[in-house]
Amino acid sequence: MTNRDKVIRPSAGLLLWLLIFFSALLWSVINPKDMSTWALEVAPAVIGFVVLAVTYRTFRLTSLVYILILLHSIILMVGGHYTYAEVPLFDTLREVFDLGRNDYDKLGHFAQGFVPAMIARELLVRKQVINGVAWRNFFIVCFCLAFSAFYELVEWFVAELSGNGAEAFLGTQGYVWDTQSDMLFALIGALVALALLPRVHDRQLRALWSPPLH
């Protein structure tokens, strides 16, 4: 058996990943709050799955990044099922802590910085695009902010096309600084990921990929 055979053979971890992903996807599409909102919110997770499936044989990622992508996908699916402004757990938190709004969307935007930061880090390290930790981290943070800004532009575009029908997708809940705070949470997510996960990530990269890390 070659090393390539070992890489592409479905493992228990892969099967569990697929089971959780499709179970969450199936749950999310059963009686969602609004089907058009569900489609908009869940589309990135489905697109991400297609990309992972296409590249699995040729460019397998670390288990850490796969787990983070799965968690982010679940966050998107929960938001798609309930809409980001009406997730029950965060309604409860709003009441308990006397908050002004349902803040589930802030969790989503935190993940929008946290997870892409580690995806970008893996690609930059393995492709040896940037030498030096400081410049690499700077580029990753810039990428996450750019990605967050792009997503806000997509939301604006959808709102212009859909009119009032996009309110659930935008999830602003009347907060005038919603766009800016979304980008702030993405920035915080990226910084937290780069502060907490590099050592674990590097260990997995060394096990998966032989060239030395910088």
N, C-alpha and C positions, 0 to 999 in steps of 0.2 A: 504493500500500500504506500503510495507516495504522499508527500506532505500536502499536495494539492487535494488529494482525496480526503485527507483529514480535515482540511479547511471547509470543504463544501458539504461534508456529511452533516445532515441535520442533527443537532444535539438536543439534549433535554432542555437546556437553557433557551435555545431558539424556539422550540415547540411551546415552551411556557410563555415566551414573549408573544408569539403569535396568538396563543389562546387568550391571553389577557387583552391584547389589542383588539381582536375581533369580538370578544365578549363585551368590552366597553363600547365598541362601535355599534354593535347590535342593540345594546341597552339604550344608547343615546338616541337611536333613530325610532324607538318605540314611543309613540305619542309625545313628541317634543312640543315645547311651548309654541314654536312657530317653525314650520318646515323650511321656509326660505332662510331664516336665521340659522337653523341647524346646518344647512348646506354651506352657508358662508363661513361659519365658525369651524366646521369639521374639515373643510376642503384642504387646509394646510397639512393636517394630519394624514389624510389620504394621499396627497401628493408626496409627502415625505416618505410614506410607506412604499410607494411605487419606486422612488429613487433608491431607497435602501434595498428593495428587492432586485432591482436592475444591477446594482453595484456590489451585491453581496459576494459573488464569486470572485470578482476582480479586485475589490478594495474593501475587505472586511474591516469594520471599526472595532474599537475596544468595547468590552462589555459595559464599561462605565458610560460611554456615550450612547450605546444602545438603550440602556436603562433610562438615561435622562430623556432621550427622545420619546420613549414609551410614556414616561410620566408627563411630559409636555403634551403628548397626544391625548392623554386622559383628561388633562385640564381643559383642553380644547373641546373634547366631547361632552364633558359636564357643562361647560359654558354653552355649547350648542343645544343641549337638551333643555336646560332651564332658561336660557339667556343669561348673560353675565350679570344682569341687574337683579336676578331673582333666584339665585342659588340658595336653597333653604338654609344650609349651615351658616352662610354668611349673613342671612337675614337674622338668624338667631344671635350671631355675634354682634350685629348692629344693635339689637335690642339690649343684650346683656351689657355692652360697653357704651351704650347711648351714643352710637356713631351716627353721623348724618346721612350715610348711604351704605349700600351693599358694596363691599370692597373686593368682591371676587375678581373683578377685572384687573385689580392691582396685582393679585397673585399671578394672573395670566401674563401681565406685562413684565413682572419680575422674572418669570420663566422665560419670557421672550428675550431677555438678556442673558440669563443664567445658562440656558441650554445652548443657544447658538455660540456663546463664548467658548464652550468646550468643543463643539463641532469645529469651529474655526481653528482652535488651538491644535486639534488633532491633524487637520489638513496642513496647517503651516509647519508643524513639526515634521510630519512624515514626508512632505514634499520639499522640506528644507528651503522654504521660500524666504524666510527672514532669519538671519543669524543674530543672536542676542536676545535675552529674555525681555529686557526693557522695551526694545522696539517691537518685539512680537506682541507683548501685552498691550502696548499703545495701539497697534494696528487692530487687535481684537476688539478693544473698547470702541474704537472708531467704527469698526464694522458693525458692532451691535447697535450703536446709536444710529448709524445709517439705515440698518435694517428696520429699527423701530420707527424711524421717520418715514421710510417707504411704506410701512404698514399703515401709518396714520394717513398717508396720501391715498392708499387703497380704500380705507374707510371713508374718506372724504368723497372719493370717486363714486363709491357705492351709494353714499347718501345722496349725491346729486342725481344719480340715476333712479333711485328708489323713492326719494322724497321721504314722507313720514314712515314708510315701511322699513326704513333703515334704522329707526330709533333703537330697536332691540339689539341690532348689530353694533351700533356705536356705543351704547351703554353709558352715555355721559351722565345720566340722571340729573341733568340740570347744572352740573358742575362746570363753571366757565373755564377752569384751567385743566380740564380733563386731558387734553392732548399733551400738554407740557408735563403733567404728573405721570402720564403713561410712559413717556420717554425717560423721566427721572427714575422710575422703577426698573425700566430695562437697563439703565446705566448701573443702578445699584446691583441688579442681578448679575451683570457681567463682572463687576468688581468683586462681588462675593465669591463667584465661581473661581476667579483667578487667584483669590486669596486662600481658598479652602481646598481646592481639588488638584492642583498640579502634582503633588507628590504621589497621590494615588494614581493619577492619570499616567505619570511617567513610568511607574512600575508596570502598568498594563501595556504601555507602549513598548517597553523593553522586552516583555514576554512575547509580544506580537510582531515586533519589527526590530531588526538587528542593528541598523546604523546607530552610532552614538547620539544621545540627546544633547542639546546645547542649552 
